[in-house]
Amino acid sequence: MLVTAQRLFDGSESRLLENAAVLIRDDRIHWVGPASAISAQPDESRIDLGDATILPGFIDMHNHLRISHADGDLPGQMRDSDVAYVLQGLRNLEANLRAGVTTMKLNGDRAFLDVQMREAIKSGLARGPRLFVAGKGIKSSRCTGGVVATAICDDPEAIRGAVRENIEGGVDFIKIFASGKVLGPREEVLLPAYSYAEVVAAAEEVHKAGRLIVAHCHGGPAADACIQAGVDVLEHGWLLSRDQLARMAERGTWLCITLGVLLHPRGDMAHRLQGPEADGVKRRIEEIQQAMADALASGVSYVLGTDAVHGGLAFELQALERLGARRADLLRAATSQAGLVLRRPNDVGRVKPGAYADLIAVRGDPLTSLASLDRVIWAMQGGRVVWAPTRDRTTVQ
């Protein structure tokens, strides 16, 4: 199959390839270059996207299968029956797929349902983004947050056991909760949920198994412990200090930014801004926005996630642009940078020979305006077209 469009962003370069073509064989990309340089076979099927930009399929690096902030009552959602949990999860997966997310990192779900969903999608039984899953989130009984965490562990040996259980269950990475909730007095929010020794126990066990470890972490002593212990990714990092950001940049610790969950109209804070805690919420959001602006200026490597604002990844990029991020850097964070963190840089996040044929298309030029990402007009996953609204018909030959 030959796919052509007026422009292409390959996930790496800071400029677009004009009059681009992508040749696909089975589920992989075979060739990428100017349309004038390819001589396709006469019987080659073709899709001409016209005045559009092809990009790698987006990678949402922090999401969940079932929970959705738009539905409210997260604890209640976690108590859904298995059937309801999976059916609601399929709805969420579809929303993300239609928004151009062809790969997604699920940061904690119940009873290994995320592992089963990953396999169902692989086999073609279910439809959704390519999944990387964490299984049971690991937290202390002292943790004030972490509604998705179902492995409750209060000492190093119990943590090691939970890590091993997850790995035996088939997960791709491990998630721990080093911090709790983000609202409340700053000194309470920054209290660590795990000691340094407990974080070390988790990191050692995970790395011994050759897996990635990520931590729900806001800042303070919890961040110090995670950075020192070698945690690979800090999730959220909403109250990280400039010194901590500098140490992360030096050590190669990644940050997964999830600003949209605070700012999006369907996000966690939307209803709180209408209640009695509104003033405190506004102040905390202002603090977090400043910390994220500091992160963007610090040189720390980052990726992006929506944290259960399903279909909201474009909003995440747009919110961070307002804090000073460059459009090309944000597009890389949602594509090739995420592929690096997942340790699959040759498979996902790039439009290059050998990578999966995970492609999306938008009208306009996203390097000129990220508003072009608001409506994905076409999506392909593993060489199969999975989204092509009839109002944006492409030319197929």
N, C-alpha and C positions, 0 to 999 in steps of 0.2 A: 504494500500500500504506500502511496505517495501523498503526503499532506503538505499543502503549500499555503502561505499567507504573506501579507505585505511585510510583516516584521516578525523577528524572533529574539527572545531573551533566553540565553542558554543556561542561566543560573550562575554564571561565573563572571562574564565580562560586564563592564559598565556601559556598554553601548549595544545597540540592537543590530542584528543582521537584517538587511533589507532584502525584500523579494526572496524569502527563504523557502527551503524545502527540507522535509524530513522523510527519509525512506525507512519503512518499517518492515521487518521480517519476523513473523510470528509475534512474540510478546516483547521484542527488543528493538531498539533503534539500530539501524544498519549504517546509515549515512546522514550527515547534516551539512548543508551548505547553500550557496546561491541556487535558485531554481534554474538559472541558465546553465549551470554546470552539470546537471544530472540528465542522463539519457535513460528514462524509464522504459521498460518493455511496453510494447503496444497494448498488451492486455492487462497492464498494471492498473489496479483500482486506484482512484484518485479522489481526494477531498480537497477542494479549494475553499479556504476560509475567507478569502478576499481581503478587505480592509480590516485586518485584525492582527493581534500580536499573539504568537504562540509562546507559552512559557512552560517550564517544568510543572508538573502537578504540585500543588502546594503541600507542605508537610506541617500539620498542626502538632506541635511538640508537647502540648499539655491539654488533654481532654479526658473524658470518661464515657463509658458506654451508656449508662442509664441516666445519671443525674443531669438535670437541665435547670438552670436558674430561672428560665422562663416559666417553669411549672411550679416553682416555690416548694417549701417544705421538703428540703433535701433529706432529713432523717426519714420522713415518710416514704420518699421515693426508694430509699435503700431497703425498706421493709416490703417492697412489692413482692408478689409471688414471682417465682422464676419465669413463668410464662409472660407476665406483664413486664418484668424487667427486660427480657429479651426483645419483646415486641416494641417497647418504648425505645430500646437501644437501636433497633433497626430504623425507626423513624429518625433518630438523631444522626445515625450514620448517613442516611440519605440526604439530610439537610447539609451535612458537611461535604458530601460528594458533589452536590449541585453547586456548592460554593467554590469548587475547584480543589478541594482537599482530596488527594488520591492516596496519601499516606498519613497515618495518625498514630500518635503515641498515647496510649491509655494509661493514666497514672493512678490506677487502683480501682478495682471493682470487686464484686462479691463472688465467692465460691467458684473461682476460676471460670466464670461465665465469659470473661474476656478472652481467655485462652480458647474456649470452645468456639467463640465467634470468629476469632482469627482463623481457625482451621476451617470453619464453615465458609468463610469468604474465599480462602485459598482453593477449596474444592469446587466452588461455584454454587454451593447450596444457598448462600446468602450474598447480598450485594452491599458493598461498602468500601471505604478506603482500606488500603493495605495496612494491617495493624501490627504494632509493637506493643506488648502488654506487660503489665507489672503484677498482675494477680492480686494478692492480698496486701494492701498497704500495711506497714508495720508502725505501730505507735505505742507509746507508754500510756498507762491508765491515768497518768498525771497530765497528759496532753489536753489542752482546752479546745482543740480543733480536730480536723481530720475525720469528718463524717464518713468518708469512704473507706477508712482503714478498718480492717476486720481481724488483724493479727495483733493482739494486745500483749506486749512484752515489756517486762520491767527490770530485766537484768541482762548482762552480756550473753550468757548461755542461752537464755530464752530467745534473744534476738538472733543468735546464730542458728538456732533451730528453726525459727520462722523463715530465715533466708533459705535454708536447705529445703524446707517444705515447698516454698515457692518455686525453687529451681526444679525440684522433682515434679512439680505440677506443670512445668513447661513454659515458664515465663521468659521474656526476653531481657528484662532488667528488674531491679529491685527499687522500691520506693520506701523511704522512712520519713517520719514526721519529727523533725528536729525542733520545730516551733509549733505553736498552737494557733489561736485565733488572731486576727489582725486588728480588731476593734477593742477599745478599752485603754486604760492608762498605759503610756509607752513602756514604762518599766515592767509592767506585767506582760505586755505583748512580747517583749524581748527576753523573757525568762526562757531558758532552754528546757525542752521536754526530755532531752537525753543528755547524759554526761559525756565528756570527751571519751571516756573508756567505752561507753556503750556505742558511740558513733564509730569508734575504731573497730569494735567487734563486728559491726555490720559491714563496714567497708572491707575489712580483711576477708570475711567470709564470701562476700560478693565477688571481689577481685580474684580470689582463689578459684572461683568457678568460671572466671573469664567473662563475667557479666558487668554491666554498667550499673552504678548506684546513683540515685538522685535523691534529693532531700527537700521536702517542704520546709522552707526556712525563710524567716523575715529579716534577720540580722542579729546584732548583739552577740552574746557568748555562743549561741547556737551556730551562728555563721563562722565564728572563730574555730569552733570544734570541727565543723564540716570541712572548712578549707584546709586545716592542719591534718585532718585524718585522710584526706585524699578523695572526698566525695566528688564525683565527676560533674554533676550538674546541681546547682541550687535553683529550686523552683520558686518563683515569685521574687524573692530578694527585695521586698518592698521597702525595707528600712535599713538597707546596707549602708555602711559608712564609706566615705571616700577611701579611707585606709584599707578597708576590707575589699573594696573593688580593685584597688591597686594590687593587693596580694592575690586576688583571683586572677587578674591579668598576668601576673608574674608566674603563677603556678599552672596556668592553663585550665582553671576551673571555669566551666561554662555557666552562664546565667540564662534561664528560661523566663522571659518577660511575659507577664500575663496582665497587662494594664487594662485591657478591654473589659474584664470581668467587673472592674470597679466603675467604669465609665459608660458602658453600653446600656442603652435603655432596657435591655433584657438581662442585664447583669445583676450580680448579687446585691449591689448597693442601691439599685434604683428604688426599691420600695423603702429602704431605710432612710433615704433622703426625704421621704414624705412623713416620717414619724418623729417621735420625741427626741430621738438621738441624732437628728439631722445635723445640728451644728458640729457635733463631735465627728461625725462621718465626713463632713466637708473638710474639716481641718486635717483629718488623717489622709484623705485623698490628696490634698495639697502637699502634705509631707511626702507621700509616695510618688507623686509626679516629680517632685524635686529630686528624689533619690534616683528615679529612672532617668531623668535628664543627666544626672551625675554619671550614671552607668554608661549612657551613650557616649559621654565625653571621656570616659576613663580608659578606653581601649580594651575593656573586657569583651570576650567573645560571647555572642548571645544568639539565641533562637527565640521563637515566638509560640505562644499557645493561647487558646481561648478559654480554657478551664470551664467547660460546660456552657459556654455561650455558642451553641451549635450554629455553624454557618457564619460565624463572626470574625473570621481571620482577617478579612480585608479591613475591618474596623480597627483591628489591632495595629496594622501597619500605618493606617491613617492617624491614629492617636499618637503614635511614636514619632511620626513625621512632624507633628505639631510641637514636639519636645526637642526637635533639632536633628533627628536622624535623617540621613540621606536616603533617597528613594532606592538607589541601587543596592545599598547596604541592607535595607529592609527586605527587598526582594531576595537577596542572597540568604538572609536569615530564615526566610520562609521556604527556601529550596536547598541550595547546595550546602549551606552551613548545617542545616538540620541533618542532611545526609551524612556529614562528617560525624556528628554526635551519635547517630545511630550505627556508626561503623559500617555504613553501606554507601560510601561515596561513589562507587562505580555502578550502583543500581538505581538509586533514587535521588531526586533533587537536581539533576542535570539533563540537558538535552545534548547527548553525545553518543557516539557509537558504543554499543554494548550495554547501555543503561536500559532499564525497563521503558517501554513506550507509554509512559505516564505523562500526558500532555494536556494542557488546557489552552483556551483561547479567550481573549477579551477584545472588545472594540476599543480603539484608541491606543495610545502609547503610555504604558504605566510609568515610564521614566519621565514623562512630562506631567502626568497627573495620576495619583493612586486611586482617584475616583473611578477610573476605568475598571478597577477590580471588583466593583460593587455588583456587576452582573456578568457572570461567566456564561459565554454563549455556546461553549462546546467543551467536552472533556473526554479524554481517552485514558483507559487504564489497562496496562498490559496488552496494548494493541487492539483493544475493543472500545468502541465508542459507548460511553456510559451516560452522556448527557448532551443533548442537542435539541433545545426547545424549538418548536415548530416556527415560532415567530422570528427565529434567527437561522433560517435554513441555509445550510452550506451547499455548495455545488459538488455533487458526487457523480463521478464518471466510472 
